[in-house]
Amino acid sequence: ESNISRYHQEFLELELIGVGEFGSVFKCINRLDGCIYAVKKSIKPVAGSVNEKNALNEVYAHAVLGKHQHVVRYYSAWAENDHMVIQNEYCNGGSLADAISKLQAEKRNFTEAELRQLLIHIAEGLRYLHSMQLVHMDIKPGNIFISKEKRLRAVDYDSADDGFDEEDTVEEEITYKLGDLGHVTSINNPLFEEGDCRYLPAEILHEDLAHMPKADIFALGLTIYEAGGGGALPKNGPDWHEIRNGKLKELPQYSRDFNELLKLMIHPKPEMRPSAVTLIQHRVLCPFGKK
Ligand SMILES: Cn1cc(CCO)c2c3c(c(-c4ccccc4Cl)cc21)C(=O)NC3=O
């Protein structure tokens, strides 16, 4: 390899935004197009190892997925020196895990409307992924990223005569995006690594791979439950099994219908859980849908 790294040639590193066993993620500016990207640098996996399969899975998945509003966009990936580098869309609002921690610190919760928006956005991303015969297999708050965009709202001029100031014309639009495709696999020939066991349904643990898309629905149900203040999820033990038997603590600050929907999403029988398609049409999520 050339010892001048493509990474340093093409990018100016702004800040380190994440570190893990996966590697390090930097917020970078591309010297050519001047745009900001999230760039993950990881140790190049040993040829033929499981890590290499995962690393290639991630790039294959991104390459197949192209552009979707609720999936973090991929731009490029390459190997240099002993590293794998992947350049993705930078989401400026942090991860859902960050947002949950912040709300916990402020002793606040998402409103039901905000949880519905989160659920619809990620269900849309899953519908796209599943339609491409792929499954994510590691849905969790840390893998959902947030983009915030300030939007000018059309001002109704009759209210403008008393002058309008900043806050009533600019509003923040939030978009949730599915990220970290490191565990993505094909629904048909699943060679996969288990994701985080806190979000893993029992059937996958028992190697029953007949309904893999429903494993994503299960993990999304627990992700929404956690965002709704359900507390830290068990990694094992009786509490872990309690959830896999379909029992979930009621979240009193949300409607019965919403609580019921979450319970349906984590139903012990995968075929009982809604698909991403039926989830999006679910009456709880489009209340005005009822004619
Ligand atoms: C830790 N971390 C923080 C962020 C910024 C959130 O405001 C982040 C991002 C990504 C990733 C990421 C995840 C998995 C694989 C590749 C990347 Cl770049 C990780 C990220 C990614 O793909 N896009 C991101 O914004």
The ligand as an SDF file (V2000), in Angstrom:
LIG
                    3D

 25 28  0  0  0  0  0  0  0  0999 V2000
  -20.5660    6.5530   17.0820 C   0  0  0  0  0  0  0  0  0  0  0  0
  -21.2270    7.3530   16.0610 N   0  0  0  0  0  0  0  0  0  0  0  0
  -21.6790    8.6150   16.2350 C   0  0  0  0  0  0  0  0  0  0  0  0
  -22.2410    9.0670   15.0410 C   0  0  0  0  0  0  0  0  0  0  0  0
  -22.8030   10.4230   14.8600 C   0  0  0  0  0  0  0  0  0  0  0  0
  -24.2250   10.4510   15.3820 C   0  0  0  0  0  0  0  0  0  0  0  0
  -24.5940   11.7830   15.4680 O   0  0  0  0  0  0  0  0  0  0  0  0
  -22.1380    8.0270   14.0900 C   0  0  0  0  0  0  0  0  0  0  0  0
  -22.5140    7.8380   12.7570 C   0  0  0  0  0  0  0  0  0  0  0  0
  -22.2440    6.6240   12.1280 C   0  0  0  0  0  0  0  0  0  0  0  0
  -21.5500    5.5680   12.7960 C   0  0  0  0  0  0  0  0  0  0  0  0
  -21.1860    4.3030   12.1420 C   0  0  0  0  0  0  0  0  0  0  0  0
  -21.6730    3.0910   12.6620 C   0  0  0  0  0  0  0  0  0  0  0  0
  -21.3280    1.8800   12.0640 C   0  0  0  0  0  0  0  0  0  0  0  0
  -20.5210    1.8470   10.9240 C   0  0  0  0  0  0  0  0  0  0  0  0
  -20.0210    3.0330   10.4120 C   0  0  0  0  0  0  0  0  0  0  0  0
  -20.3470    4.2510   11.0330 C   0  0  0  0  0  0  0  0  0  0  0  0
  -19.6990    5.6840   10.3730 Cl  0  0  0  0  0  0  0  0  0  0  0  0
  -21.1890    5.7520   14.1380 C   0  0  0  0  0  0  0  0  0  0  0  0
  -21.4830    6.9670   14.7690 C   0  0  0  0  0  0  0  0  0  0  0  0
  -22.7730    6.7260   10.7760 C   0  0  0  0  0  0  0  0  0  0  0  0
  -22.7700    5.8620    9.8970 O   0  0  0  0  0  0  0  0  0  0  0  0
  -23.3040    7.9700   10.6260 N   0  0  0  0  0  0  0  0  0  0  0  0
  -23.1910    8.6690   11.7740 C   0  0  0  0  0  0  0  0  0  0  0  0
  -23.6050    9.8230   11.9170 O   0  0  0  0  0  0  0  0  0  0  0  0
  1  2  1  0
  2  3  1  0
  2 20  1  0
  3  4  2  0
  4  5  1  0
  4  8  1  0
  5  6  1  0
  6  7  1  0
  8  9  1  0
  8 20  2  0
  9 10  2  0
  9 24  1  0
 10 11  1  0
 10 21  1  0
 11 12  1  0
 11 19  2  0
 12 13  1  0
 12 17  2  0
 13 14  2  0
 14 15  1  0
 15 16  2  0
 16 17  1  0
 17 18  1  0
 19 20  1  0
 21 22  2  0
 21 23  1  0
 23 24  1  0
 24 25  2  0
M  END
$$$$
